[in-house]
């Protein structure tokens, strides 16, 4: 089984599409944001060239294992959502996201997460997992508003800019969306 290369997903207000080179400036600009730097360990090392490389190559991994989407609201880049760590045998995958500073508190992360989960369920995934740092209350709020169930705390399961931290494990089953 595999995800579809080049797939476009539409939600009520968003377009989720493959990354393009033209997204690199927005990815680079977002990486300068203190909140993104706090939670995303890649952000502090981001350069314009790294952003271009991400948008043109690294954001498009093996579709059997992962898919990444640029979140577009109207005609503006709003962030990233992706599904990865896919295990087709177990029917399990993990979703992750980040939102540009201007796009926060508009429920775009919730909508994008539900859109990607619906797509993964259509492709045959049974369970989507989501990890959020125990102190990242905004990300936990996204998980809960998207309908995910809090299951447990995993010790030192996540790497953020300050090092390893405990993470809250959430899940959403295909029957729950």
N, C-alpha and C positions, 0 to 999 in steps of 0.2 A: 504494500500500500504506500501511497505517497500523497503529498499535497500537490496542488496544481501550480506550475510555474506561471508567473505573470497574472495571477488571478486578481481581480478587482472585487472588493466587497463594499457594498453600500449599506449604511444604516440610515436611520431617520435623518440625521444631520451631517453625517460624515462619509467621506470616501476613504477607504483603506486600500492603498495601492503599493506596488513595489517601489522601493527607493530609486531615485534618479539622481544623476550627478547634480542637477540643479537644487537638490535638497541640502547639499553639503554646507552651504552658508548658514542655513537655519540650524543644522545639527551642530556646527561649530559654535554659533552664537549661543545656542541653548546650553552648551557645555560650560559656558562661563558663569552660568547661574549658580548661586551658592547652594540652593536646594538640590539641584541636580548633582553638583559636586559632592554634596554631603552623602547622597545615597548611591551614586553610580561611580564605582572606582575607575572607570575608563575616562571620566570627564576631565580630570586634572591633567592628563597627558594628551588631551585632544589638540591637534593642530588642524589647520585647513586641509593639509594633504591627507592626514589620517581620516578626516571627515569625507573627503572625496573618495578615498579608498573604501571606506565603509559603505557609502552610498552606491558605489559602482560594482563592488565585488563582495565584500564581507557580509553585507545585509542579505545576500542571496546565497545562503548555504545550500546544502543538499536538501531538496524538497522532500526527501523521504524522512528527514529528521527535524527540519525546522523551516519556518517562514517568518519573515519580518515585513511589516507594513508601515509605510508613512501614513500618519493620520492627517487628513486634510479636511479642514472646516471651511466651507465656502471655497475660496481659492487660496487659502493660507495654510501653510504647514503648521500643525499643532502638536506633533510629537511622534512617538513610535510605539507600536504594539507588535508583539510577536509570540509565536508558539514554538516551543523547542523541547529538548529532552524527550522527544517522542519515542514511545515504545508501542509499536503497532500490535505486538503480541499480547501485551497486557491491556492495550487500549487506553494508554495514559499519556498525557503531555502536560507541559507547564506553560503558563502564560506570563508574560512580563510586559511592562510599559514604562514610559516616561512622558511627561507632558511639558511643552514649552511654557515659560513663565506667563505669557499673555493668555494662554488657554486654560489655565487652572480654574477650578471652582465653577466650571461650566458643564460638568458631568461628561466631558469628552472621554476621559479614561474609562468611566463606567460603560459608556456606549460602545467604545472600541473593544473593550474586553469582552463584552457580551457578543459583539459581532464576530470576533475571532473564535470565541468558544462555539458559537452556532456553526461556523464553518467547519471547525475541527470535528464536531459531533456529526455533521453531514458526511464527513469523510470516513467515519467509522470509529473515532475516538469515543471512549466511554466515560472517561474521567479527566477533568482538567484541574491541575493543581496550581496554586499561586503562593509564593513566599513573600512575606513582608517583614522587614526588620521590626523587632518588638517595639522600638521607639518611633517607627514611621507610621504615625497614626493616620496620616492622610492616605497612605497606600492601603492600610487596613480598612479605612472607610470606603475606598473604591471597591475592594473585594466584597465587603458586606453589601454595599448598594448594588453590586452586580449580581448578587444572589448566592455568593459563595458561603460555605459553612466553615467556621473556624473549627479546626480539629485538634491542634496541639502546638506546643512550642518545641522547636528543634534546636538543640544546643549548638551554638557556634556554626550554624549551617549556612550563613551568608557572609559574604565579604562586601564591606562598604569602605568608604575612603579612610576611615579610622582603624580598620582592621576587621577581624571576625566578630560577628554578633549573633545572638540568638534570633531565630526567625519564627514567625507565626505561620503555620501551614493551614491553608484554606483549600477547599475543593468544591467543585461543581460537577454534578453528574448529568449525563445527557438527559435523563428523565426529569431534571429539575429546571431546565431552561425554559 
